[in-house]
Amino acid sequence: MSKQFLRSITSVGANVREAVNAQSKSDFIHKLSISQKECDETMYWLELLKETNYISVEEFKSIYPQCEEVLKIIRSIIITSKKTHNS
């Protein structure tokens, strides 16, 4: 599980970086959408790590809210990008 967590969390940043260098608005939205999915998956792995006592509740509480915030930011950027892309 910890390896899956590491893969998904590093994928969030990698896809955001790719989005910054996107070739088009559609490509930008697509890359951020992948990042959104990876962020959500990261939160899933964190929940499992906590429930199996692989990480403590304190560790979970220090990381999970940050993931939620990143997810909200990515979603907001996607929504705004889609609105400006379709205008």
N, C-alpha and C positions, 0 to 999 in steps of 0.2 A: 504494500500500500504506500509506503513512504517513497518508493521509486516512482509510482504513478503520480503521487503528489508533486514530486520534483519535476517530472516531465511536463505536467500540465501547468505548473506555475511558471516554469521557464518559457513555455510556449506563449503565454500571455504577453510577456515582454517582447519576445521575438516577433510575434505577429503585429504588435503595435509598431515596432521598428519598421517592419515591412510596409505597414500602412503609411507611415511617414514618407516613404519613398515610392508610393503607389504611382502607377502610370496613368491612372484616370480616377475620376470620382467614384465610379463603380468599383474599381479595384480597391480603392481606399475603404469603401463600405464593406466590401467582401472580406478584406483582411481584418478589419475591426470586428466583423461578425464572428470570425474564427476565434479571435481573441476573447470575445464575450463568452463563447461556448467553453473555451479553455478555463476561463476564470470561474465559471459556474461549476465546471468539473473539479477544479481545485477546491472549491468550497465543499463539494461532496466528499472528496478524499479527506479533507480536514474533519468533517463530521464523523467519518468512519474511524479515523485515527483517534479521535476523542472517545468515541463509543467503545473502542476496543482497548482503551487505556494505554495506547501507544504514546499519546501525548496527554499532558495533564489538562484539566479544565482551565487552569490559569494560562497555560500556553495557548490553548484554543481561543480563549477570550482576548488574548493579545494579538492574535493573527486574523481571526475571522472577521472582525469589524473592518479591518483594512481591506480585505478581499471584497466585502460588501461595497465599500466605498469605491474601489476601483471598478467594480461591475457597474455601479450606478453611473460613473463618469463615462465609461465606454458606451453604455446604452444611450446616454444623453447625446454623446457625439454622433452616434449612428443615427438617432432620430433627427437631429439637426441636419446632418449631412444628407439624409434622404429628402428632407423638406427642401433644402436648397438645390439638390440634384434634380428634383421633379418640377422645380419652378421655372 
